[in-house]
């Protein structure tokens, strides 16, 4: 890529002869090398889950946060560069608060997604900026039902039933495609999300922890962390499933 991009990768405002914006592609590369993040949209809500590497034994558990509240009905998980993701989350919070203040009701999920995507895209239009090195998974539950959106560094956004980004994205997507998400509850999806993250974790020498949230009927349509006992049971089931797979092999 460096040979092809020479001279055309100095600014996000410059196209290469074959129509590529290399700065945006480099931002995507930073995300592809990061921790795995998945989102599952079920029949009764949305589950967001992040694989977080424990970089030091001295690190306080849960301190490297990657999933944030945007509003009562909305949460956002970030993949890639954590500080970049945090800046986008701050903008999303401002957009949701301004909408509620002006219209007197929570911001619909698709409107919030469009506003955030437009903000992210702006950083691909001016030479003084660089694209955000973060992809966001946005889970919401509004009056039209639950929805899951993904916003990438170019400002492109799509609505998904299931999505995965990060280093283990391909294996995670393969596992997600096997699930019948339209028939699954969020409590069932928590177990499946834990299994997927344990399967895609490729380096057993590096410990990791799972951060998981949901917005669903069980949480009264409020975005919040999955209860500790539910997450612990899901992780136990995931480890048991991995052991069974190893025995079968």
MIKOL-148433 format. One record per residue (C-alpha): residue in one letter; x, y, z; residue number from 1. Coordinates in steps of 0.1 Angstrom, whole numbers, padded with zeros to 4 digits. Example, Ala and Ser with C-alpha at 12.3 -4.5 7.8 and 13.67 -1.06 7.14 Angstrom:
BEGIN
<site aa="A" x="0123" y="-0045" z="0078" i="1"/>
<site aa="S" x="0137" y="-0011" z="0071" i="2"/>
! end
This chain:
BEGIN
<site aa="X" x="0000" y="0000" z="0000" i="1"/>
<site aa="X" x="0029" y="0024" z="0008" i="2"/>
<site aa="X" x="0043" y="0021" z="-0027" i="3"/>
<site aa="X" x="0010" y="0028" z="-0044" i="4"/>
<site aa="X" x="0000" y="0055" z="-0019" i="5"/>
<site aa="X" x="0033" y="0075" z="-0021" i="6"/>
<site aa="X" x="0024" y="0112" z="-0026" i="7"/>
<site aa="X" x="-0014" y="0105" z="-0023" i="8"/>
<site aa="X" x="-0015" y="0096" z="0014" i="9"/>
<site aa="X" x="-0004" y="0130" z="0029" i="10"/>
<site aa="X" x="-0039" y="0143" z="0032" i="11"/>
<site aa="X" x="-0075" y="0130" z="0035" i="12"/>
<site aa="X" x="-0085" y="0154" z="0008" i="13"/>
<site aa="X" x="-0064" y="0138" z="-0019" i="14"/>
<site aa="X" x="-0077" y="0110" z="-0041" i="15"/>
<site aa="X" x="-0052" y="0085" z="-0056" i="16"/>
<site aa="X" x="-0054" y="0079" z="-0094" i="17"/>
<site aa="X" x="-0075" y="0047" z="-0087" i="18"/>
<site aa="X" x="-0100" y="0067" z="-0066" i="19"/>
<site aa="X" x="-0088" y="0058" z="-0031" i="20"/>
<site aa="X" x="-0084" y="0080" z="0000" i="21"/>
<site aa="X" x="-0054" y="0064" z="0017" i="22"/>
<site aa="X" x="-0058" y="0083" z="0050" i="23"/>
<site aa="X" x="-0092" y="0068" z="0055" i="24"/>
<site aa="X" x="-0079" y="0033" z="0046" i="25"/>
<site aa="X" x="-0051" y="0037" z="0072" i="26"/>
<site aa="X" x="-0077" y="0046" z="0098" i="27"/>
<site aa="X" x="-0096" y="0014" z="0089" i="28"/>
<site aa="X" x="-0063" y="-0005" z="0093" i="29"/>
<site aa="X" x="-0059" y="0008" z="0129" i="30"/>
<site aa="X" x="-0094" y="-0006" z="0136" i="31"/>
<site aa="X" x="-0088" y="-0040" z="0120" i="32"/>
<site aa="X" x="-0057" y="-0045" z="0142" i="33"/>
<site aa="X" x="-0076" y="-0036" z="0174" i="34"/>
<site aa="X" x="-0097" y="-0057" z="0199" i="35"/>
<site aa="X" x="-0128" y="-0074" z="0186" i="36"/>
<site aa="X" x="-0162" y="-0057" z="0191" i="37"/>
<site aa="X" x="-0195" y="-0073" z="0183" i="38"/>
<site aa="X" x="-0232" y="-0062" z="0183" i="39"/>
<site aa="X" x="-0263" y="-0085" z="0181" i="40"/>
<site aa="X" x="-0298" y="-0073" z="0174" i="41"/>
<site aa="X" x="-0323" y="-0097" z="0188" i="42"/>
<site aa="X" x="-0361" y="-0099" z="0189" i="43"/>
<site aa="X" x="-0363" y="-0080" z="0222" i="44"/>
<site aa="X" x="-0332" y="-0057" z="0221" i="45"/>
<site aa="X" x="-0295" y="-0052" z="0213" i="46"/>
<site aa="X" x="-0264" y="-0066" z="0229" i="47"/>
<site aa="X" x="-0230" y="-0050" z="0226" i="48"/>
<site aa="X" x="-0198" y="-0068" z="0236" i="49"/>
<site aa="X" x="-0161" y="-0059" z="0236" i="50"/>
<site aa="X" x="-0129" y="-0080" z="0240" i="51"/>
<site aa="X" x="-0106" y="-0060" z="0262" i="52"/>
<site aa="X" x="-0070" y="-0071" z="0266" i="53"/>
<site aa="X" x="-0056" y="-0067" z="0301" i="54"/>
<site aa="X" x="-0024" y="-0048" z="0293" i="55"/>
<site aa="X" x="-0010" y="-0050" z="0329" i="56"/>
<site aa="X" x="-0016" y="-0069" z="0361" i="57"/>
<site aa="X" x="-0017" y="-0035" z="0378" i="58"/>
<site aa="X" x="-0047" y="-0024" z="0357" i="59"/>
<site aa="X" x="-0079" y="-0019" z="0377" i="60"/>
<site aa="X" x="-0106" y="-0042" z="0364" i="61"/>
<site aa="X" x="-0131" y="-0024" z="0341" i="62"/>
<site aa="X" x="-0111" y="0008" z="0339" i="63"/>
<site aa="X" x="-0104" y="0007" z="0301" i="64"/>
<site aa="X" x="-0140" y="0014" z="0292" i="65"/>
<site aa="X" x="-0151" y="0008" z="0255" i="66"/>
<site aa="X" x="-0189" y="0010" z="0257" i="67"/>
<site aa="X" x="-0207" y="0042" z="0267" i="68"/>
<site aa="X" x="-0242" y="0055" z="0273" i="69"/>
<site aa="X" x="-0253" y="0080" z="0247" i="70"/>
<site aa="X" x="-0289" y="0084" z="0261" i="71"/>
<site aa="X" x="-0312" y="0062" z="0282" i="72"/>
<site aa="X" x="-0322" y="0043" z="0251" i="73"/>
<site aa="X" x="-0289" y="0043" z="0233" i="74"/>
<site aa="X" x="-0254" y="0029" z="0238" i="75"/>
<site aa="X" x="-0222" y="0030" z="0217" i="76"/>
<site aa="X" x="-0193" y="0006" z="0215" i="77"/>
<site aa="X" x="-0160" y="0018" z="0200" i="78"/>
<site aa="X" x="-0134" y="-0003" z="0182" i="79"/>
<site aa="X" x="-0099" y="0010" z="0172" i="80"/>
<site aa="X" x="-0083" y="0039" z="0189" i="81"/>
<site aa="X" x="-0100" y="0045" z="0223" i="82"/>
<site aa="X" x="-0095" y="0083" z="0225" i="83"/>
<site aa="X" x="-0109" y="0088" z="0190" i="84"/>
<site aa="X" x="-0139" y="0067" z="0199" i="85"/>
<site aa="X" x="-0145" y="0087" z="0231" i="86"/>
<site aa="X" x="-0145" y="0120" z="0211" i="87"/>
<site aa="X" x="-0172" y="0106" z="0187" i="88"/>
<site aa="X" x="-0192" y="0094" z="0218" i="89"/>
<site aa="X" x="-0191" y="0129" z="0232" i="90"/>
<site aa="X" x="-0205" y="0143" z="0200" i="91"/>
<site aa="X" x="-0233" y="0116" z="0200" i="92"/>
<site aa="X" x="-0242" y="0125" z="0235" i="93"/>
<site aa="X" x="-0245" y="0162" z="0225" i="94"/>
<site aa="X" x="-0266" y="0154" z="0195" i="95"/>
<site aa="X" x="-0290" y="0132" z="0217" i="96"/>
<site aa="X" x="-0293" y="0159" z="0244" i="97"/>
<site aa="X" x="-0299" y="0187" z="0219" i="98"/>
<site aa="X" x="-0326" y="0166" z="0201" i="99"/>
<site aa="X" x="-0344" y="0158" z="0234" i="100"/>
<site aa="X" x="-0342" y="0195" z="0245" i="101"/>
<site aa="X" x="-0357" y="0207" z="0212" i="102"/>
<site aa="X" x="-0383" y="0180" z="0205" i="103"/>
<site aa="X" x="-0391" y="0168" z="0240" i="104"/>
<site aa="X" x="-0385" y="0131" z="0232" i="105"/>
<site aa="X" x="-0356" y="0107" z="0228" i="106"/>
<site aa="X" x="-0337" y="0108" z="0195" i="107"/>
<site aa="X" x="-0347" y="0080" z="0171" i="108"/>
<site aa="X" x="-0318" y="0056" z="0164" i="109"/>
<site aa="X" x="-0316" y="0061" z="0127" i="110"/>
<site aa="X" x="-0315" y="0099" z="0132" i="111"/>
<site aa="X" x="-0287" y="0097" z="0158" i="112"/>
<site aa="X" x="-0268" y="0074" z="0135" i="113"/>
<site aa="X" x="-0271" y="0098" z="0105" i="114"/>
<site aa="X" x="-0260" y="0128" z="0127" i="115"/>
<site aa="X" x="-0229" y="0110" z="0140" i="116"/>
<site aa="X" x="-0220" y="0096" z="0106" i="117"/>
<site aa="X" x="-0221" y="0131" z="0091" i="118"/>
<site aa="X" x="-0198" y="0144" z="0119" i="119"/>
<site aa="X" x="-0173" y="0115" z="0113" i="120"/>
<site aa="X" x="-0174" y="0121" z="0075" i="121"/>
<site aa="X" x="-0165" y="0158" z="0081" i="122"/>
<site aa="X" x="-0130" y="0147" z="0092" i="123"/>
<site aa="X" x="-0125" y="0132" z="0057" i="124"/>
<site aa="X" x="-0131" y="0166" z="0040" i="125"/>
<site aa="X" x="-0105" y="0190" z="0053" i="126"/>
<site aa="X" x="-0067" y="0188" z="0050" i="127"/>
<site aa="X" x="-0062" y="0200" z="0086" i="128"/>
<site aa="X" x="-0080" y="0170" z="0101" i="129"/>
<site aa="X" x="-0073" y="0133" z="0100" i="130"/>
<site aa="X" x="-0101" y="0106" z="0099" i="131"/>
<site aa="X" x="-0111" y="0091" z="0132" i="132"/>
<site aa="X" x="-0093" y="0058" z="0138" i="133"/>
<site aa="X" x="-0125" y="0042" z="0153" i="134"/>
<site aa="X" x="-0156" y="0024" z="0142" i="135"/>
<site aa="X" x="-0187" y="0028" z="0163" i="136"/>
<site aa="X" x="-0215" y="0002" z="0169" i="137"/>
<site aa="X" x="-0247" y="0020" z="0180" i="138"/>
<site aa="X" x="-0274" y="0001" z="0197" i="139"/>
<site aa="X" x="-0308" y="0018" z="0203" i="140"/>
<site aa="X" x="-0343" y="0009" z="0214" i="141"/>
<site aa="X" x="-0368" y="0036" z="0203" i="142"/>
<site aa="X" x="-0406" y="0035" z="0196" i="143"/>
<site aa="X" x="-0399" y="0016" z="0163" i="144"/>
<site aa="X" x="-0381" y="-0012" z="0181" i="145"/>
<site aa="X" x="-0344" y="-0022" z="0186" i="146"/>
<site aa="X" x="-0318" y="-0013" z="0160" i="147"/>
<site aa="X" x="-0281" y="-0018" z="0155" i="148"/>
<site aa="X" x="-0260" y="0006" z="0133" i="149"/>
<site aa="X" x="-0223" y="0007" z="0125" i="150"/>
<site aa="X" x="-0204" y="0038" z="0115" i="151"/>
<site aa="X" x="-0169" y="0035" z="0100" i="152"/>
<site aa="X" x="-0141" y="0062" z="0097" i="153"/>
<site aa="X" x="-0153" y="0073" z="0063" i="154"/>
<site aa="X" x="-0187" y="0083" z="0077" i="155"/>
<site aa="X" x="-0205" y="0054" z="0060" i="156"/>
<site aa="X" x="-0232" y="0038" z="0082" i="157"/>
<site aa="X" x="-0253" y="0007" z="0078" i="158"/>
<site aa="X" x="-0280" y="-0010" z="0099" i="159"/>
<site aa="X" x="-0273" y="-0046" z="0109" i="160"/>
<site aa="X" x="-0288" y="-0077" z="0126" i="161"/>
<site aa="X" x="-0253" y="-0086" z="0137" i="162"/>
<site aa="X" x="-0219" y="-0069" z="0132" i="163"/>
<site aa="X" x="-0183" y="-0074" z="0142" i="164"/>
<site aa="X" x="-0152" y="-0053" z="0138" i="165"/>
<site aa="X" x="-0116" y="-0056" z="0150" i="166"/>
<site aa="X" x="-0089" y="-0083" z="0147" i="167"/>
<site aa="X" x="-0113" y="-0113" z="0150" i="168"/>
<site aa="X" x="-0140" y="-0098" z="0128" i="169"/>
<site aa="X" x="-0141" y="-0125" z="0101" i="170"/>
<site aa="X" x="-0144" y="-0154" z="0125" i="171"/>
<site aa="X" x="-0169" y="-0135" z="0146" i="172"/>
<site aa="X" x="-0190" y="-0127" z="0115" i="173"/>
<site aa="X" x="-0190" y="-0164" z="0105" i="174"/>
<site aa="X" x="-0202" y="-0173" z="0140" i="175"/>
<site aa="X" x="-0229" y="-0146" z="0140" i="176"/>
<site aa="X" x="-0242" y="-0158" z="0107" i="177"/>
<site aa="X" x="-0250" y="-0191" z="0122" i="178"/>
<site aa="X" x="-0273" y="-0176" z="0148" i="179"/>
<site aa="X" x="-0311" y="-0171" z="0144" i="180"/>
<site aa="X" x="-0311" y="-0136" z="0159" i="181"/>
<site aa="X" x="-0347" y="-0129" z="0150" i="182"/>
<site aa="X" x="-0358" y="-0157" z="0173" i="183"/>
<site aa="X" x="-0332" y="-0151" z="0201" i="184"/>
<site aa="X" x="-0337" y="-0131" z="0233" i="185"/>
<site aa="X" x="-0310" y="-0108" z="0246" i="186"/>
<site aa="X" x="-0303" y="-0131" z="0276" i="187"/>
<site aa="X" x="-0296" y="-0159" z="0251" i="188"/>
<site aa="X" x="-0275" y="-0135" z="0230" i="189"/>
<site aa="X" x="-0253" y="-0127" z="0260" i="190"/>
<site aa="X" x="-0242" y="-0163" z="0261" i="191"/>
<site aa="X" x="-0236" y="-0164" z="0224" i="192"/>
<site aa="X" x="-0216" y="-0132" z="0225" i="193"/>
<site aa="X" x="-0194" y="-0145" z="0252" i="194"/>
<site aa="X" x="-0188" y="-0177" z="0232" i="195"/>
<site aa="X" x="-0178" y="-0158" z="0201" i="196"/>
<site aa="X" x="-0154" y="-0135" z="0219" i="197"/>
<site aa="X" x="-0137" y="-0165" z="0236" i="198"/>
<site aa="X" x="-0134" y="-0183" z="0203" i="199"/>
<site aa="X" x="-0119" y="-0153" z="0184" i="200"/>
<site aa="X" x="-0093" y="-0145" z="0212" i="201"/>
<site aa="X" x="-0062" y="-0159" z="0194" i="202"/>
<site aa="X" x="-0035" y="-0154" z="0220" i="203"/>
<site aa="X" x="-0040" y="-0175" z="0252" i="204"/>
<site aa="X" x="-0009" y="-0158" z="0268" i="205"/>
<site aa="X" x="-0027" y="-0125" z="0268" i="206"/>
<site aa="X" x="-0055" y="-0123" z="0294" i="207"/>
<site aa="X" x="-0087" y="-0104" z="0285" i="208"/>
<site aa="X" x="-0120" y="-0094" z="0300" i="209"/>
<site aa="X" x="-0154" y="-0089" z="0284" i="210"/>
<site aa="X" x="-0173" y="-0057" z="0286" i="211"/>
<site aa="X" x="-0210" y="-0062" z="0277" i="212"/>
<site aa="X" x="-0241" y="-0041" z="0278" i="213"/>
<site aa="X" x="-0277" y="-0044" z="0265" i="214"/>
<site aa="X" x="-0308" y="-0023" z="0258" i="215"/>
<site aa="X" x="-0338" y="-0046" z="0258" i="216"/>
<site aa="X" x="-0372" y="-0054" z="0273" i="217"/>
<site aa="X" x="-0355" y="-0070" z="0303" i="218"/>
<site aa="X" x="-0336" y="-0037" z="0311" i="219"/>
<site aa="X" x="-0369" y="-0017" z="0305" i="220"/>
<site aa="X" x="-0354" y="-0004" z="0273" i="221"/>
<site aa="X" x="-0326" y="0014" z="0291" i="222"/>
<site aa="X" x="-0290" y="0009" z="0280" i="223"/>
<site aa="X" x="-0271" y="-0006" z="0309" i="224"/>
<site aa="X" x="-0244" y="-0031" z="0317" i="225"/>
<site aa="X" x="-0254" y="-0067" z="0317" i="226"/>
<site aa="X" x="-0258" y="-0078" z="0353" i="227"/>
<site aa="X" x="-0226" y="-0093" z="0367" i="228"/>
<site aa="X" x="-0242" y="-0127" z="0375" i="229"/>
<site aa="X" x="-0256" y="-0130" z="0340" i="230"/>
<site aa="X" x="-0222" y="-0122" z="0325" i="231"/>
<site aa="X" x="-0204" y="-0146" z="0348" i="232"/>
<site aa="X" x="-0228" y="-0174" z="0338" i="233"/>
<site aa="X" x="-0223" y="-0166" z="0301" i="234"/>
<site aa="X" x="-0185" y="-0167" z="0305" i="235"/>
<site aa="X" x="-0187" y="-0200" z="0323" i="236"/>
<site aa="X" x="-0208" y="-0214" z="0295" i="237"/>
<site aa="X" x="-0184" y="-0200" z="0269" i="238"/>
<site aa="X" x="-0154" y="-0216" z="0286" i="239"/>
<site aa="X" x="-0172" y="-0249" z="0289" i="240"/>
<site aa="X" x="-0181" y="-0248" z="0252" i="241"/>
<site aa="X" x="-0144" y="-0242" z="0243" i="242"/>
<site aa="X" x="-0133" y="-0271" z="0264" i="243"/>
<site aa="X" x="-0158" y="-0294" z="0246" i="244"/>
<site aa="X" x="-0146" y="-0282" z="0213" i="245"/>
<site aa="X" x="-0110" y="-0290" z="0223" i="246"/>
<site aa="X" x="-0120" y="-0325" z="0235" i="247"/>
<site aa="X" x="-0138" y="-0332" z="0202" i="248"/>
<site aa="X" x="-0106" y="-0322" z="0183" i="249"/>
! end
